[in-house]
Amino acid sequence: PTVIVPTLPPPPMVTEPPPVTPTPTDESAPTTAPPVVLELQPTEVPPPPTRIVTPAPDWEGYRTAITQVVDNYATDIKIQSTTYLDPSRLSEVLVQPVLVRQQQSVCWLESQGDYYTYGNRNFEVESVEFDDEYHATLMARIGEDRVLRKQSGGVVQDYGHEVYRAIYELVRQGDRWYISCFQALLEGDPVKCEVKIKTPSPCQ
């Protein structure tokens, strides 16, 4: 018998891809992309707020200044104004309303032809209290011989030796303390200070 052998088609031919020929480039150009450098802009940080430091009140210094002002008035300026009838220094230690009140007192003495003399004077501070760093109250005990005299000679009234308490209210203006009110306190008087302005007054 005849044997028929089928003829198989030849296997497909495998073709290799053509080689890739590199494209000529500029040798100075980098073969890869340069890294991207991000320049960070400095963030402006605002400076911290300036801290204002307020100095603490100098209570001890205030106390010393207040005592000196009251003592200066009681032992020097008051005598100059009511004995020698010279009110020129009252504004060194007094402010309104007590300033005008004491000026009125000097004018009244001048108009009456009188003056005061003092002797055996003793001035003692009892206490100093502060409402705040601008307002204070001083309590004092005063002893003195006081005589009202005529400029022409003679005695109008001899008050003898007086011992009494006095209240002084003070205010601070700038770096200085001034007396804004003072009043003698007799036994049983309420502890308060009040300035009474006389109207009409020869001190106008």
PyRosetta script that sets phi, psi and omega in degrees:
from pyrosetta import init, pose_from_sequence

init()
pose = pose_from_sequence("PTVIVPTLPPPPMVTEPPPVTPTPTDESAPTTAPPVVLELQPTEVPPPPTRIVTPAPDWEGYRTAITQVVDNYATDIKIQSTTYLDPSRLSEVLVQPVLVRQQQSVCWLESQGDYYTYGNRNFEVESVEFDDEYHATLMARIGEDRVLRKQSGGVVQDYGHEVYRAIYELVRQGDRWYISCFQALLEGDPVKCEVKIKTPSPCQ")
pose.set_psi(1, 154.1)
pose.set_omega(1, -177.7)
pose.set_phi(2, -91.0)
pose.set_psi(2, 129.8)
pose.set_omega(2, 179.7)
pose.set_phi(3, -102.3)
pose.set_psi(3, 124.4)
pose.set_omega(3, -179.8)
pose.set_phi(4, -103.0)
pose.set_psi(4, 120.1)
pose.set_omega(4, 179.4)
pose.set_phi(5, -101.5)
pose.set_psi(5, 117.5)
pose.set_omega(5, -179.5)
pose.set_phi(6, -66.0)
pose.set_psi(6, 142.7)
pose.set_omega(6, 178.5)
pose.set_phi(7, -92.0)
pose.set_psi(7, 120.7)
pose.set_omega(7, -179.4)
pose.set_phi(8, -85.4)
pose.set_psi(8, 141.0)
pose.set_omega(8, 177.5)
pose.set_phi(9, -66.6)
pose.set_psi(9, 149.7)
pose.set_omega(9, -179.5)
pose.set_phi(10, -65.3)
pose.set_psi(10, 149.3)
pose.set_omega(10, 178.7)
pose.set_phi(11, -61.7)
pose.set_psi(11, 147.2)
pose.set_omega(11, 179.6)
pose.set_phi(12, -62.3)
pose.set_psi(12, 145.5)
pose.set_omega(12, -179.0)
pose.set_phi(13, -82.4)
pose.set_psi(13, 131.0)
pose.set_omega(13, 178.5)
pose.set_phi(14, -90.2)
pose.set_psi(14, 119.7)
pose.set_omega(14, 179.7)
pose.set_phi(15, -106.1)
pose.set_psi(15, 135.7)
pose.set_omega(15, 178.3)
pose.set_phi(16, -82.3)
pose.set_psi(16, 143.6)
pose.set_omega(16, 177.1)
pose.set_phi(17, -65.2)
pose.set_psi(17, 147.3)
pose.set_omega(17, -178.2)
pose.set_phi(18, -63.7)
pose.set_psi(18, 145.6)
pose.set_omega(18, 179.2)
pose.set_phi(19, -63.1)
pose.set_psi(19, 143.0)
pose.set_omega(19, 179.5)
pose.set_phi(20, -85.0)
pose.set_psi(20, 119.5)
pose.set_omega(20, 179.1)
pose.set_phi(21, -91.3)
pose.set_psi(21, 121.4)
pose.set_omega(21, -179.4)
pose.set_phi(22, -62.8)
pose.set_psi(22, 140.9)
pose.set_omega(22, 178.0)
pose.set_phi(23, -76.8)
pose.set_psi(23, 130.2)
pose.set_omega(23, 179.8)
pose.set_phi(24, -62.5)
pose.set_psi(24, 134.7)
pose.set_omega(24, 179.1)
pose.set_phi(25, -129.0)
pose.set_psi(25, 170.9)
pose.set_omega(25, 178.0)
pose.set_phi(26, -72.7)
pose.set_psi(26, 121.7)
pose.set_omega(26, -177.3)
pose.set_phi(27, -62.2)
pose.set_psi(27, -25.4)
pose.set_omega(27, -177.8)
pose.set_phi(28, -76.7)
pose.set_psi(28, -17.9)
pose.set_omega(28, -179.1)
pose.set_phi(29, -79.4)
pose.set_psi(29, 139.2)
pose.set_omega(29, 179.5)
pose.set_phi(30, -67.5)
pose.set_psi(30, 146.0)
pose.set_omega(30, -180.0)
pose.set_phi(31, -77.8)
pose.set_psi(31, -18.6)
pose.set_omega(31, 178.0)
pose.set_phi(32, -124.6)
pose.set_psi(32, 157.5)
pose.set_omega(32, -179.1)
pose.set_phi(33, -68.6)
pose.set_psi(33, 137.2)
pose.set_omega(33, -178.9)
pose.set_phi(34, -67.7)
pose.set_psi(34, 151.0)
pose.set_omega(34, 179.1)
pose.set_phi(35, -65.7)
pose.set_psi(35, 143.8)
pose.set_omega(35, 178.6)
pose.set_phi(36, -83.2)
pose.set_psi(36, 120.6)
pose.set_omega(36, 179.2)
pose.set_phi(37, -101.9)
pose.set_psi(37, 118.4)
pose.set_omega(37, 178.3)
pose.set_phi(38, -91.6)
pose.set_psi(38, 119.2)
pose.set_omega(38, 177.7)
pose.set_phi(39, -86.6)
pose.set_psi(39, 114.7)
pose.set_omega(39, 179.9)
pose.set_phi(40, -82.4)
pose.set_psi(40, 123.6)
pose.set_omega(40, 177.6)
pose.set_phi(41, -76.8)
pose.set_psi(41, 133.1)
pose.set_omega(41, -179.9)
pose.set_phi(42, -64.0)
pose.set_psi(42, 133.3)
pose.set_omega(42, 177.9)
pose.set_phi(43, -82.9)
pose.set_psi(43, 124.5)
pose.set_omega(43, 180.0)
pose.set_phi(44, -76.9)
pose.set_psi(44, 115.3)
pose.set_omega(44, 178.6)
pose.set_phi(45, -93.1)
pose.set_psi(45, 121.0)
pose.set_omega(45, -179.2)
pose.set_phi(46, -63.3)
pose.set_psi(46, 142.5)
pose.set_omega(46, 179.9)
pose.set_phi(47, -64.8)
pose.set_psi(47, 151.4)
pose.set_omega(47, 179.2)
pose.set_phi(48, -62.8)
pose.set_psi(48, 148.0)
pose.set_omega(48, -179.6)
pose.set_phi(49, -60.6)
pose.set_psi(49, 142.2)
pose.set_omega(49, 179.8)
pose.set_phi(50, -69.9)
pose.set_psi(50, 127.3)
pose.set_omega(50, -179.4)
pose.set_phi(51, -90.4)
pose.set_psi(51, 119.2)
pose.set_omega(51, 179.7)
pose.set_phi(52, -88.8)
pose.set_psi(52, 117.8)
pose.set_omega(52, -179.3)
pose.set_phi(53, -96.6)
pose.set_psi(53, 115.5)
pose.set_omega(53, 178.4)
pose.set_phi(54, -91.0)
pose.set_psi(54, 121.9)
pose.set_omega(54, -178.9)
pose.set_phi(55, -64.8)
pose.set_psi(55, 146.0)
pose.set_omega(55, 178.7)
pose.set_phi(56, -69.2)
pose.set_psi(56, 145.5)
pose.set_omega(56, 178.3)
pose.set_phi(57, -57.3)
pose.set_psi(57, 139.8)
pose.set_omega(57, 179.2)
pose.set_phi(58, -89.2)
pose.set_psi(58, 79.7)
pose.set_omega(58, -174.2)
pose.set_phi(59, -61.1)
pose.set_psi(59, -40.9)
pose.set_omega(59, -178.5)
pose.set_phi(60, -67.4)
pose.set_psi(60, -39.8)
pose.set_omega(60, 176.7)
pose.set_phi(61, -65.5)
pose.set_psi(61, -40.0)
pose.set_omega(61, 176.6)
pose.set_phi(62, -61.3)
pose.set_psi(62, -43.3)
pose.set_omega(62, -178.8)
pose.set_phi(63, -60.5)
pose.set_psi(63, -43.6)
pose.set_omega(63, 179.1)
pose.set_phi(64, -64.2)
pose.set_psi(64, -44.0)
pose.set_omega(64, -179.0)
pose.set_phi(65, -63.9)
pose.set_psi(65, -42.2)
pose.set_omega(65, 179.9)
pose.set_phi(66, -62.4)
pose.set_psi(66, -45.6)
pose.set_omega(66, 179.6)
pose.set_phi(67, -60.9)
pose.set_psi(67, -40.5)
pose.set_omega(67, 179.6)
pose.set_phi(68, -66.0)
pose.set_psi(68, -40.0)
pose.set_omega(68, -179.9)
pose.set_phi(69, -63.5)
pose.set_psi(69, -48.2)
pose.set_omega(69, -178.5)
pose.set_phi(70, -66.3)
pose.set_psi(70, -43.2)
pose.set_omega(70, 179.1)
pose.set_phi(71, -63.6)
pose.set_psi(71, -39.0)
pose.set_omega(71, 179.2)
pose.set_phi(72, -63.2)
pose.set_psi(72, -41.2)
pose.set_omega(72, 178.2)
pose.set_phi(73, -68.3)
pose.set_psi(73, -47.8)
pose.set_omega(73, -172.4)
pose.set_phi(74, -68.2)
pose.set_psi(74, -31.9)
pose.set_omega(74, -174.1)
pose.set_phi(75, -107.1)
pose.set_psi(75, -5.8)
pose.set_omega(75, -176.0)
pose.set_phi(76, -134.8)
pose.set_psi(76, -66.4)
pose.set_omega(76, -171.9)
pose.set_phi(77, -67.6)
pose.set_psi(77, -37.4)
pose.set_omega(77, 177.7)
pose.set_phi(78, -61.3)
pose.set_psi(78, -42.9)
pose.set_omega(78, 179.7)
pose.set_phi(79, -65.9)
pose.set_psi(79, -41.0)
pose.set_omega(79, 179.0)
pose.set_phi(80, -60.9)
pose.set_psi(80, -39.8)
pose.set_omega(80, -175.2)
pose.set_phi(81, -79.8)
pose.set_psi(81, -37.0)
pose.set_omega(81, -175.3)
pose.set_phi(82, -97.5)
pose.set_psi(82, -18.7)
pose.set_omega(82, 176.8)
pose.set_phi(83, -94.8)
pose.set_psi(83, -46.9)
pose.set_omega(83, -178.3)
pose.set_phi(84, -98.8)
pose.set_psi(84, 0.4)
pose.set_omega(84, 177.1)
pose.set_phi(85, 54.1)
pose.set_psi(85, 44.6)
pose.set_omega(85, 178.7)
pose.set_phi(86, -120.4)
pose.set_psi(86, 99.4)
pose.set_omega(86, -177.1)
pose.set_phi(87, -87.8)
pose.set_psi(87, 11.0)
pose.set_omega(87, -170.6)
pose.set_phi(88, -63.6)
pose.set_psi(88, -24.2)
pose.set_omega(88, -175.6)
pose.set_phi(89, -101.4)
pose.set_psi(89, 2.1)
pose.set_omega(89, -177.8)
pose.set_phi(90, -59.8)
pose.set_psi(90, -37.1)
pose.set_omega(90, -177.7)
pose.set_phi(91, -70.4)
pose.set_psi(91, -7.8)
pose.set_omega(91, 176.5)
pose.set_phi(92, -70.7)
pose.set_psi(92, -27.7)
pose.set_omega(92, -174.6)
pose.set_phi(93, -130.0)
pose.set_psi(93, -11.9)
pose.set_omega(93, -176.4)
pose.set_phi(94, -115.3)
pose.set_psi(94, 146.7)
pose.set_omega(94, 171.8)
pose.set_phi(95, -130.0)
pose.set_psi(95, 171.2)
pose.set_omega(95, -178.8)
pose.set_phi(96, -62.5)
pose.set_psi(96, 145.3)
pose.set_omega(96, 6.5)
pose.set_phi(97, -91.8)
pose.set_psi(97, -9.4)
pose.set_omega(97, -173.9)
pose.set_phi(98, -69.4)
pose.set_psi(98, -22.8)
pose.set_omega(98, 179.0)
pose.set_phi(99, -62.2)
pose.set_psi(99, -50.1)
pose.set_omega(99, -179.5)
pose.set_phi(100, -66.0)
pose.set_psi(100, -32.3)
pose.set_omega(100, 179.0)
pose.set_phi(101, -64.9)
pose.set_psi(101, -41.8)
pose.set_omega(101, -179.8)
pose.set_phi(102, -73.5)
pose.set_psi(102, -33.0)
pose.set_omega(102, 174.1)
pose.set_phi(103, -63.7)
pose.set_psi(103, -37.2)
pose.set_omega(103, 176.0)
pose.set_phi(104, -63.8)
pose.set_psi(104, -39.1)
pose.set_omega(104, 179.9)
pose.set_phi(105, -62.2)
pose.set_psi(105, -42.1)
pose.set_omega(105, 178.5)
pose.set_phi(106, -64.9)
pose.set_psi(106, -42.3)
pose.set_omega(106, 178.9)
pose.set_phi(107, -63.6)
pose.set_psi(107, -38.4)
pose.set_omega(107, 178.7)
pose.set_phi(108, -63.8)
pose.set_psi(108, -44.4)
pose.set_omega(108, 178.4)
pose.set_phi(109, -61.2)
pose.set_psi(109, -43.1)
pose.set_omega(109, 178.9)
pose.set_phi(110, -62.1)
pose.set_psi(110, -43.3)
pose.set_omega(110, -177.8)
pose.set_phi(111, -66.6)
pose.set_psi(111, -29.0)
pose.set_omega(111, 179.7)
pose.set_phi(112, -89.8)
pose.set_psi(112, -10.3)
pose.set_omega(112, -176.4)
pose.set_phi(113, 72.0)
pose.set_psi(113, 31.5)
pose.set_omega(113, -177.2)
pose.set_phi(114, -117.1)
pose.set_psi(114, 171.8)
pose.set_omega(114, 172.1)
pose.set_phi(115, -162.5)
pose.set_psi(115, 161.9)
pose.set_omega(115, 179.2)
pose.set_phi(116, -106.1)
pose.set_psi(116, 148.7)
pose.set_omega(116, 168.9)
pose.set_phi(117, -125.4)
pose.set_psi(117, 149.7)
pose.set_omega(117, -177.4)
pose.set_phi(118, -128.7)
pose.set_psi(118, 148.7)
pose.set_omega(118, 176.8)
pose.set_phi(119, -150.7)
pose.set_psi(119, 163.5)
pose.set_omega(119, 179.4)
pose.set_phi(120, 48.3)
pose.set_psi(120, 46.4)
pose.set_omega(120, -173.8)
pose.set_phi(121, -83.7)
pose.set_psi(121, 135.9)
pose.set_omega(121, 176.6)
pose.set_phi(122, -133.9)
pose.set_psi(122, 130.7)
pose.set_omega(122, -177.6)
pose.set_phi(123, -128.2)
pose.set_psi(123, 121.0)
pose.set_omega(123, -177.3)
pose.set_phi(124, -133.1)
pose.set_psi(124, 124.7)
pose.set_omega(124, 178.5)
pose.set_phi(125, -79.3)
pose.set_psi(125, 126.2)
pose.set_omega(125, 177.5)
pose.set_phi(126, -90.0)
pose.set_psi(126, -43.3)
pose.set_omega(126, -176.9)
pose.set_phi(127, -162.1)
pose.set_psi(127, 156.6)
pose.set_omega(127, 172.6)
pose.set_phi(128, -132.7)
pose.set_psi(128, 123.1)
pose.set_omega(128, 179.3)
pose.set_phi(129, -124.8)
pose.set_psi(129, 145.1)
pose.set_omega(129, -177.9)
pose.set_phi(130, -111.2)
pose.set_psi(130, 130.5)
pose.set_omega(130, 168.3)
pose.set_phi(131, -78.3)
pose.set_psi(131, -39.7)
pose.set_omega(131, 173.3)
pose.set_phi(132, -161.3)
pose.set_psi(132, -168.0)
pose.set_omega(132, -176.2)
pose.set_phi(133, -78.2)
pose.set_psi(133, 3.6)
pose.set_omega(133, 178.5)
pose.set_phi(134, -119.4)
pose.set_psi(134, -7.1)
pose.set_omega(134, -177.1)
pose.set_phi(135, -137.1)
pose.set_psi(135, 134.2)
pose.set_omega(135, -178.4)
pose.set_phi(136, -146.3)
pose.set_psi(136, 160.1)
pose.set_omega(136, 177.4)
pose.set_phi(137, -129.5)
pose.set_psi(137, 130.0)
pose.set_omega(137, 178.2)
pose.set_phi(138, -115.9)
pose.set_psi(138, 133.5)
pose.set_omega(138, 174.8)
pose.set_phi(139, -109.4)
pose.set_psi(139, 134.9)
pose.set_omega(139, -178.1)
pose.set_phi(140, -136.3)
pose.set_psi(140, 157.2)
pose.set_omega(140, 172.9)
pose.set_phi(141, -115.3)
pose.set_psi(141, 128.1)
pose.set_omega(141, -173.5)
pose.set_phi(142, -124.3)
pose.set_psi(142, 138.1)
pose.set_omega(142, 172.6)
pose.set_phi(143, -129.5)
pose.set_psi(143, 135.8)
pose.set_omega(143, -177.7)
pose.set_phi(144, -165.6)
pose.set_psi(144, 154.3)
pose.set_omega(144, 168.4)
pose.set_phi(145, -93.6)
pose.set_psi(145, 125.4)
pose.set_omega(145, -177.3)
pose.set_phi(146, -126.5)
pose.set_psi(146, 131.7)
pose.set_omega(146, -179.1)
pose.set_phi(147, -133.6)
pose.set_psi(147, 131.7)
pose.set_omega(147, 173.6)
pose.set_phi(148, -95.5)
pose.set_psi(148, 121.4)
pose.set_omega(148, -173.8)
pose.set_phi(149, -120.6)
pose.set_psi(149, 159.3)
pose.set_omega(149, 173.9)
pose.set_phi(150, -89.6)
pose.set_psi(150, 139.3)
pose.set_omega(150, 176.9)
pose.set_phi(151, -63.1)
pose.set_psi(151, -27.3)
pose.set_omega(151, 179.5)
pose.set_phi(152, -82.8)
pose.set_psi(152, -3.7)
pose.set_omega(152, -179.5)
pose.set_phi(153, 113.0)
pose.set_psi(153, 148.9)
pose.set_omega(153, 179.3)
pose.set_phi(154, 99.9)
pose.set_psi(154, 166.1)
pose.set_omega(154, -177.2)
pose.set_phi(155, -109.6)
pose.set_psi(155, 129.6)
pose.set_omega(155, 174.8)
pose.set_phi(156, -83.6)
pose.set_psi(156, -48.0)
pose.set_omega(156, 178.6)
pose.set_phi(157, -157.4)
pose.set_psi(157, 132.8)
pose.set_omega(157, 175.3)
pose.set_phi(158, -104.5)
pose.set_psi(158, 113.1)
pose.set_omega(158, -177.2)
pose.set_phi(159, -84.0)
pose.set_psi(159, -5.5)
pose.set_omega(159, -178.7)
pose.set_phi(160, 69.7)
pose.set_psi(160, -157.9)
pose.set_omega(160, 179.7)
pose.set_phi(161, -89.5)
pose.set_psi(161, 114.1)
pose.set_omega(161, -179.4)
pose.set_phi(162, -102.4)
pose.set_psi(162, 134.8)
pose.set_omega(162, 173.8)
pose.set_phi(163, -124.2)
pose.set_psi(163, 123.3)
pose.set_omega(163, -176.4)
pose.set_phi(164, -153.9)
pose.set_psi(164, 163.5)
pose.set_omega(164, 173.6)
pose.set_phi(165, -94.4)
pose.set_psi(165, 155.1)
pose.set_omega(165, 177.6)
pose.set_phi(166, -138.1)
pose.set_psi(166, 142.3)
pose.set_omega(166, 177.2)
pose.set_phi(167, -110.8)
pose.set_psi(167, 134.8)
pose.set_omega(167, 178.7)
pose.set_phi(168, -125.4)
pose.set_psi(168, 128.3)
pose.set_omega(168, 172.3)
pose.set_phi(169, -105.2)
pose.set_psi(169, 136.0)
pose.set_omega(169, -175.0)
pose.set_phi(170, -129.5)
pose.set_psi(170, 151.0)
pose.set_omega(170, 175.3)
pose.set_phi(171, -127.5)
pose.set_psi(171, 147.6)
pose.set_omega(171, 177.5)
pose.set_phi(172, -101.3)
pose.set_psi(172, 127.1)
pose.set_omega(172, 176.2)
pose.set_phi(173, -122.5)
pose.set_psi(173, 111.6)
pose.set_omega(173, -174.3)
pose.set_phi(174, 68.2)
pose.set_psi(174, -125.4)
pose.set_omega(174, -179.8)
pose.set_phi(175, -100.7)
pose.set_psi(175, 7.3)
pose.set_omega(175, -174.9)
pose.set_phi(176, -120.3)
pose.set_psi(176, 150.2)
pose.set_omega(176, 176.0)
pose.set_phi(177, -103.8)
pose.set_psi(177, 141.5)
pose.set_omega(177, 179.5)
pose.set_phi(178, -132.3)
pose.set_psi(178, 151.1)
pose.set_omega(178, 176.1)
pose.set_phi(179, -84.0)
pose.set_psi(179, 125.6)
pose.set_omega(179, 178.2)
pose.set_phi(180, -106.5)
pose.set_psi(180, -14.6)
pose.set_omega(180, 179.1)
pose.set_phi(181, -161.8)
pose.set_psi(181, 142.6)
pose.set_omega(181, 168.3)
pose.set_phi(182, -151.4)
pose.set_psi(182, 153.3)
pose.set_omega(182, -175.8)
pose.set_phi(183, -159.1)
pose.set_psi(183, 138.0)
pose.set_omega(183, 173.4)
pose.set_phi(184, -75.1)
pose.set_psi(184, 139.8)
pose.set_omega(184, -179.9)
pose.set_phi(185, -115.2)
pose.set_psi(185, 114.8)
pose.set_omega(185, 175.6)
pose.set_phi(186, -84.5)
pose.set_psi(186, 168.9)
pose.set_omega(186, -178.5)
pose.set_phi(187, -57.7)
pose.set_psi(187, 127.0)
pose.set_omega(187, 178.4)
pose.set_phi(188, 90.3)
pose.set_psi(188, -8.7)
pose.set_omega(188, 178.5)
pose.set_phi(189, -69.9)
pose.set_psi(189, 144.9)
pose.set_omega(189, 173.8)
pose.set_phi(190, -66.9)
pose.set_psi(190, 147.3)
pose.set_omega(190, -179.0)
pose.set_phi(191, -82.1)
pose.set_psi(191, 87.1)
pose.set_omega(191, 176.4)
pose.set_phi(192, -151.4)
pose.set_psi(192, 160.2)
pose.set_omega(192, -178.1)
pose.set_phi(193, -117.3)
pose.set_psi(193, 131.8)
pose.set_omega(193, -178.4)
pose.set_phi(194, -143.0)
pose.set_psi(194, 132.0)
pose.set_omega(194, 179.1)
pose.set_phi(195, -105.1)
pose.set_psi(195, 122.0)
pose.set_omega(195, 178.6)
pose.set_phi(196, -108.0)
pose.set_psi(196, 120.1)
pose.set_omega(196, 179.4)
pose.set_phi(197, -91.7)
pose.set_psi(197, 125.3)
pose.set_omega(197, -179.6)
pose.set_phi(198, -81.7)
pose.set_psi(198, 129.5)
pose.set_omega(198, 175.7)
pose.set_phi(199, -136.7)
pose.set_psi(199, 135.4)
pose.set_omega(199, -7.6)
pose.set_phi(200, -72.4)
pose.set_psi(200, 163.7)
pose.set_omega(200, -177.7)
pose.set_phi(201, -135.2)
pose.set_psi(201, 146.5)
pose.set_omega(201, 175.3)
pose.set_phi(202, -69.1)
pose.set_psi(202, -10.6)
pose.set_omega(202, -178.9)
pose.set_phi(203, -93.8)
pose.set_psi(203, 67.3)
pose.set_omega(203, -179.9)
pose.set_phi(204, -122.7)
pose.dump_pdb("model.pdb")
